[in-house]
Amino acid sequence: MEIVAFGVQADEKPLIEQAFRDHHAVRCLDVFLNDDTAPIAAGHEIVCTSVNCDLGAPVLRALAVGGTRMVAQRSTGFNNIDLDVAGDLGMTVARVSYYSPYSVAEFAWTLAMAVNRRIVRASTRTRDFDFRLDGLMGRDLHGRTAGVLGTGKIGEAFARIAHGFGMKLLGWDVAENPACMQLGMRYVPKERLLAESDLVSLHVPLMPETSRLIDADALRTMKDDAILVNSSRGGLIDTAALVAELREGRFTGVGLDVYEAEAGLFFLDKSLQAIEDDTLARLVTFPNVLVTSHQAYYTRDAVGQIVDTTVRNVLDYTAGRRSENVLVPRS
């Protein structure tokens, strides 16, 4: 059987090919799955997708007509998949429910430290042999408060690093994590966490109830000199509201590895094109904002785990087994 994998990055391709070598043929494509590219999957029972692929109702129906019966998603998130339609079509959908939480937590801290210590501005200056310190002053994080929205595996890893910095910890989640509480974390309402935290990091999944969790009201609740980091999902933040607050001179720094309208932009080279997204174009002009291209998960360790789990999901499907990674079971 040949599997077609969409949205495969250059660094990812050899890992996928090696992992499938003894099991199934795999065709790796750098294009993302959408209305235009869905016909490529015709005749393939299994497609492998990334989080920036479009698996809405029209695409799923096109896949079903072409004979696709399984979607193996190479990510934890699945907000790009219409699970109800997949179920109606009799498709199996599986994801990667777990991979290295350290990849994302460490990158979130990379963003936090980069905006706090003005690393991008400093690097740009020194490339021009400008070694002034004006405008580069940061602040110690030791003794300050880190607010962690979402204290699952990634949030816990982030909190452990914050604890190592000597920070006070506030948490918010539907369930308290005992490991975080052992670090001294106090669970408080979201509004209190935002009001008291010097650093706020988002580690919750994107669902209807968390969409735009950080809206205009939430942003106004935060300290004027707070640092905001999002390495989870772009839809957690109302970006237009964030831009409005930034225009008022608020926040020490904002580090974003995700963006709510990133589909069709992230993972692609748009350097020679005019960016039609006015909100993103304005966002990247602020000197205290750092935007990266959804790369927090992108370590050899994490991607290796993602690929291995994806192969296991495919093998489970072909053997008629069901695991905890299955979102829509085989009908």
ZAFINU-73372 format. One record per residue (C-alpha): residue number from 1; residue in one letter; x, y, z. Coordinates in steps of 0.25 Angstrom, whole numbers, plus 5000, padded with zeros to 4 digits. Layout:
! ZAFINU-73372
> n/res/c1/c2/c3
> NUM/A/X/Y/Z
...
! end
This chain:
! ZAFINU-73372
> n/res/c1/c2/c3
> 1/M/5000/5000/5000
> 2/E/5005/5014/4997
> 3/I/5002/5025/5007
> 4/V/5002/5040/5002
> 5/A/5007/5050/5012
> 6/F/5004/5064/5011
> 7/G/5011/5077/5016
> 8/V/5024/5070/5019
> 9/Q/5036/5079/5022
> 10/A/5050/5076/5016
> 11/D/5055/5072/5030
> 12/E/5044/5063/5032
> 13/K/5044/5055/5019
> 14/P/5056/5046/5022
> 15/L/5050/5043/5036
> 16/I/5036/5039/5030
> 17/E/5042/5031/5019
> 18/Q/5051/5023/5028
> 19/A/5040/5020/5038
> 20/F/5031/5015/5028
> 21/R/5042/5007/5020
> 22/D/5039/4993/5026
> 23/H/5024/4995/5025
> 24/H/5018/5003/5014
> 25/A/5022/5012/5002
> 26/V/5020/5026/5005
> 27/R/5020/5038/4996
> 28/C/5024/5051/5003
> 29/L/5018/5064/4997
> 30/D/5022/5078/5002
> 31/V/5008/5083/4997
> 32/F/4997/5084/5008
> 33/L/4984/5077/5006
> 34/N/4972/5086/5002
> 35/D/4961/5087/4992
> 36/D/4972/5088/4981
> 37/T/4981/5077/4985
> 38/A/4971/5067/4989
> 39/P/4970/5060/4976
> 40/I/4985/5056/4978
> 41/A/4980/5046/4988
> 42/A/4971/5038/4979
> 43/G/4974/5024/4980
> 44/H/4981/5025/4993
> 45/E/4974/5018/5005
> 46/I/4982/5025/5015
> 47/V/4986/5040/5015
> 48/C/4996/5046/5025
> 49/T/4994/5061/5029
> 50/S/4999/5072/5037
> 51/V/4992/5082/5045
> 52/N/4992/5093/5034
> 53/C/4985/5084/5024
> 54/D/4970/5087/5022
> 55/L/4961/5075/5026
> 56/G/4948/5082/5026
> 57/A/4935/5075/5020
> 58/P/4938/5078/5005
> 59/V/4952/5072/5006
> 60/L/4948/5060/5014
> 61/R/4937/5057/5004
> 62/A/4946/5058/4992
> 63/L/4956/5049/4999
> 64/A/4945/5039/5002
> 65/V/4941/5039/4987
> 66/G/4955/5036/4983
> 67/G/4955/5024/4993
> 68/T/4962/5029/5005
> 69/R/4958/5022/5018
> 70/M/4968/5027/5028
> 71/V/4974/5041/5032
> 72/A/4987/5040/5040
> 73/Q/4990/5054/5046
> 74/R/5004/5057/5050
> 75/S/5000/5066/5061
> 76/T/4993/5066/5075
> 77/G/4984/5077/5070
> 78/F/4972/5073/5061
> 79/N/4964/5086/5060
> 80/N/4966/5086/5045
> 81/I/4958/5073/5044
> 82/D/4943/5072/5043
> 83/L/4942/5060/5052
> 84/D/4927/5059/5050
> 85/V/4927/5058/5035
> 86/A/4939/5048/5036
> 87/G/4930/5039/5044
> 88/D/4918/5041/5035
> 89/L/4927/5037/5023
> 90/G/4932/5024/5031
> 91/M/4947/5030/5032
> 92/T/4957/5026/5043
> 93/V/4964/5038/5048
> 94/A/4976/5037/5057
> 95/R/4986/5047/5063
> 96/V/4998/5048/5071
> 97/S/4993/5049/5085
> 98/Y/5007/5051/5092
> 99/Y/5021/5055/5088
> 100/S/5032/5062/5095
> 101/P/5026/5073/5103
> 102/Y/5040/5079/5105
> 103/S/5041/5083/5091
> 104/V/5030/5093/5092
> 105/A/5032/5097/5106
> 106/E/5047/5101/5103
> 107/F/5043/5108/5091
> 108/A/5033/5116/5099
> 109/W/5044/5120/5108
> 110/T/5053/5124/5096
> 111/L/5042/5134/5092
> 112/A/5040/5139/5106
> 113/M/5055/5142/5108
> 114/A/5057/5147/5094
> 115/V/5046/5158/5095
> 116/N/5050/5161/5110
> 117/R/5065/5163/5106
> 118/R/5063/5169/5092
> 119/I/5071/5158/5086
> 120/V/5066/5160/5071
> 121/R/5068/5175/5072
> 122/A/5082/5173/5078
> 123/S/5086/5163/5067
> 124/T/5081/5172/5056
> 125/R/5090/5183/5062
> 126/T/5102/5176/5063
> 127/R/5102/5171/5049
> 128/D/5102/5185/5045
> 129/F/5114/5187/5055
> 130/D/5105/5196/5064
> 131/F/5108/5192/5078
> 132/R/5100/5202/5086
> 133/L/5092/5197/5098
> 134/D/5081/5208/5096
> 135/G/5067/5201/5096
> 136/L/5072/5187/5100
> 137/M/5070/5187/5115
> 138/G/5062/5175/5120
> 139/R/5059/5171/5134
> 140/D/5061/5159/5143
> 141/L/5050/5149/5144
> 142/H/5055/5143/5157
> 143/G/5045/5146/5168
> 144/R/5034/5150/5158
> 145/T/5021/5143/5155
> 146/A/5019/5133/5143
> 147/G/5005/5130/5139
> 148/V/5002/5117/5132
> 149/L/4989/5115/5125
> 150/G/4988/5100/5123
> 151/T/4996/5091/5132
> 152/G/4997/5078/5124
> 153/K/5010/5072/5120
> 154/I/5015/5084/5113
> 155/G/5010/5094/5123
> 156/E/5016/5086/5134
> 157/A/5030/5086/5127
> 158/F/5029/5101/5125
> 159/A/5026/5102/5140
> 160/R/5038/5094/5144
> 161/I/5047/5103/5136
> 162/A/5040/5116/5142
> 163/H/5042/5109/5156
> 164/G/5057/5108/5152
> 165/F/5057/5123/5149
> 166/G/5052/5125/5163
> 167/M/5039/5130/5159
> 168/K/5025/5130/5166
> 169/L/5015/5121/5159
> 170/L/5000/5123/5156
> 171/G/4992/5113/5149
> 172/W/4979/5112/5142
> 173/D/4973/5099/5136
> 174/V/4960/5091/5137
> 175/A/4968/5081/5146
> 176/E/4980/5084/5156
> 177/N/4993/5077/5153
> 178/P/4999/5071/5166
> 179/A/5013/5072/5160
> 180/C/5011/5087/5157
> 181/M/5006/5089/5171
> 182/Q/5018/5082/5177
> 183/L/5026/5093/5170
> 184/G/5018/5103/5178
> 185/M/5008/5107/5167
> 186/R/4995/5113/5172
> 187/Y/4982/5111/5164
> 188/V/4974/5124/5162
> 189/P/4963/5129/5153
> 190/K/4968/5133/5139
> 191/E/4965/5148/5142
> 192/R/4974/5148/5155
> 193/L/4985/5140/5147
> 194/L/4985/5151/5136
> 195/A/4985/5162/5146
> 196/E/4996/5157/5155
> 197/S/5006/5151/5145
> 198/D/5018/5157/5139
> 199/L/5019/5146/5129
> 200/V/5007/5139/5123
> 201/S/5009/5126/5114
> 202/L/4998/5119/5107
> 203/H/4998/5103/5107
> 204/V/4983/5100/5105
> 205/P/4977/5093/5093
> 206/L/4968/5101/5083
> 207/M/4954/5097/5085
> 208/P/4941/5105/5084
> 209/E/4942/5108/5099
> 210/T/4956/5113/5098
> 211/S/4955/5121/5084
> 212/R/4960/5135/5087
> 213/L/4963/5132/5101
> 214/I/4971/5144/5101
> 215/D/4961/5154/5096
> 216/A/4961/5169/5098
> 217/D/4956/5169/5112
> 218/A/4967/5158/5116
> 219/L/4978/5167/5110
> 220/R/4973/5179/5117
> 221/T/4974/5171/5130
> 222/M/4989/5168/5128
> 223/K/5000/5177/5133
> 224/D/5005/5188/5124
> 225/D/5019/5182/5125
> 226/A/5015/5168/5124
> 227/I/5021/5157/5114
> 228/L/5011/5149/5106
> 229/V/5015/5136/5100
> 230/N/5007/5127/5091
> 231/S/5013/5114/5086
> 232/S/5000/5106/5086
> 233/R/4989/5110/5075
> 234/G/4988/5124/5069
> 235/G/4973/5124/5071
> 236/L/4975/5125/5086
> 237/I/4977/5140/5084
> 238/D/4969/5151/5078
> 239/T/4980/5157/5069
> 240/A/4973/5169/5065
> 241/A/4971/5173/5080
> 242/L/4985/5170/5082
> 243/V/4990/5179/5072
> 244/A/4981/5190/5077
> 245/E/4987/5188/5091
> 246/L/5001/5188/5085
> 247/R/4998/5201/5078
> 248/E/4996/5207/5092
> 249/G/5010/5204/5096
> 250/R/5006/5192/5105
> 251/F/5014/5180/5108
> 252/T/5029/5178/5110
> 253/G/5029/5167/5099
> 254/V/5020/5157/5092
> 255/G/5025/5144/5086
> 256/L/5016/5137/5076
> 257/D/5020/5124/5070
> 258/V/5005/5122/5065
> 259/Y/4995/5132/5058
> 260/E/4980/5130/5057
> 261/A/4980/5132/5041
> 262/E/4993/5124/5039
> 263/A/4988/5114/5029
> 264/G/4993/5118/5015
> 265/L/5004/5126/5021
> 266/F/5012/5118/5031
> 267/F/5022/5107/5026
> 268/L/5022/5114/5012
> 269/D/5032/5124/5006
> 270/K/5024/5137/5004
> 271/S/5036/5146/5004
> 272/L/5034/5151/4989
> 273/Q/5019/5153/4991
> 274/A/5011/5164/4997
> 275/I/5004/5160/5010
> 276/E/4989/5162/5009
> 277/D/4987/5160/5024
> 278/D/4988/5174/5029
> 279/T/4987/5169/5044
> 280/L/4999/5160/5042
> 281/A/5007/5171/5034
> 282/R/5004/5181/5046
> 283/L/5008/5171/5056
> 284/V/5022/5168/5051
> 285/T/5025/5183/5051
> 286/F/5025/5185/5066
> 287/P/5039/5185/5072
> 288/N/5034/5177/5084
> 289/V/5028/5166/5076
> 290/L/5034/5153/5071
> 291/V/5027/5144/5062
> 292/T/5032/5130/5058
> 293/S/5026/5120/5048
> 294/H/5020/5109/5057
> 295/Q/5033/5103/5060
> 296/A/5032/5100/5075
> 297/Y/5030/5085/5073
> 298/Y/5041/5085/5062
> 299/T/5052/5077/5069
> 300/R/5058/5064/5064
> 301/D/5053/5057/5077
> 302/A/5039/5062/5076
> 303/V/5038/5060/5061
> 304/G/5044/5046/5062
> 305/Q/5033/5043/5073
> 306/I/5022/5049/5064
> 307/V/5026/5040/5052
> 308/D/5028/5027/5060
> 309/T/5014/5029/5066
> 310/T/5008/5032/5052
> 311/V/5014/5019/5047
> 312/R/5008/5012/5059
> 313/N/4994/5018/5056
> 314/V/4995/5013/5042
> 315/L/4999/4999/5046
> 316/D/4988/4999/5056
> 317/Y/4978/5003/5045
> 318/T/4983/4992/5036
> 319/A/4982/4982/5047
> 320/G/4968/4986/5051
> 321/R/4973/4991/5065
> 322/R/4969/5003/5072
> 323/S/4978/5012/5081
> 324/E/4976/5024/5090
> 325/N/4981/5032/5077
> 326/V/4968/5029/5070
> 327/L/4959/5041/5069
> 328/V/4949/5035/5060
> 329/P/4948/5019/5060
> 330/R/4948/5010/5048
> 331/S/4933/5008/5044
! end
